[in-house]
Amino acid sequence: MTDPQQHIDRLHELSAAAREQIANAASLDELKAVEAGSIGKKGELTLLKKQLGSLDPDDRKAVGQAVNEAKSAIEAAIAARRATLEVEARRAQLEAERLDLTEHPARRRRGHLHITTASRDRLEDVFVGMGYTVAEGPEVETDWYNFEALNIPPSHPARGMWDTLYVDLGEPESTLLRTHTSPVQIRVMQAAKPPIYMIMPGRAYRRDTADATHTPVFHQIEGLVVDRGISFADLAGTLEAFTAAFFGPGIHSRLRPSYFPFTEPSAEYDISTAEGGWLELGGCGMVHPNVFRAVGIDPEEWTGFAFGFGIDRMAKTFHGLADLRDLFTNDVRLLEQF
Ligand code: FA5
């Protein structure tokens, strides 16, 4: 015959030990193990319960009640601990899956436009402010657009002004990398009826040896105005206004007589430099009647002017660079300064 008090003491011990283990369970798995070891099928409490049969009926009631109380206490402790652990597990999972979309301050340094691109954008802004619209054309052109329609027939001596890179396509020397942006004038005049006030920025290619003021790939901005009664004075006034707007009041421009087959008269556009000299930025002039005829515009009714400036040279001057090639070598130490 077992002493019922022994059972009850053992139950209290068991319950206290189980509740301590429950409180210390660090995970849901650990909690499950404690549950199995205490109130599970093979748990100690279950074993004690099975021994109730060996007690006499009066004792059995008291011990049975103690078993039930211990079991309820353990169950309640498990439920409370499980709730806490579940919340913690969910928080840990969310933390692990969290995507940090905020930028690290060290990574917040932003890039900026290349100064050639920034210069082109500024040029566009200045001309758009003067009422011009922007157009673009292809970089691979036919001989007709790059030369013939611009009043430069085959074997014309002026072709020597542009060292041309030809593309191996079609008839020999029929397709080329445009040597200037002037062919876009032709495309614009084919597509739109006058009055025309347009600028055409883009890349140009020449077999020029790279030096401080030449690169084989460079950028130009072409300008074209076609309207009634346009004179050379309009061209000069436009360029003077442009110079002041782009370079600031300290820089002056001048027009020097020159020759281009597609303009008559023609001029070279120079700006004053900090060293007191003049820098050639491009050519300009009154659109030649033959160019108007090539695109079906009546030169008796319409007159106009055109210009073509080197964007890279403008960027070089504007930022005080010594060498045009610096714009293409992409040395971050240089580019970061602007
Ligand atoms: C022309 O290309 C004419 N199409 C300009 C023109 C347009 C005249 C409309 C009249 C009417 P030129 O070959 O001079 O002209 O080139 C114009 C400018 O492009 C030059 O002054 C220079 O600023 C720039 N340029 C020419 N070649 C290079 C090069 N290799 N590297 C950098 N810039 C260049």
Residues whose N, C-alpha, C, O or C-beta is under 5 A from the ligand:
A	BS01	FA5	T179 H180 S182 D208 T213 H214 T215 P216 F218 F260 T263 E280 L281 G282 G283 C284 G285 A306 F307 G308 F309 G310 R313
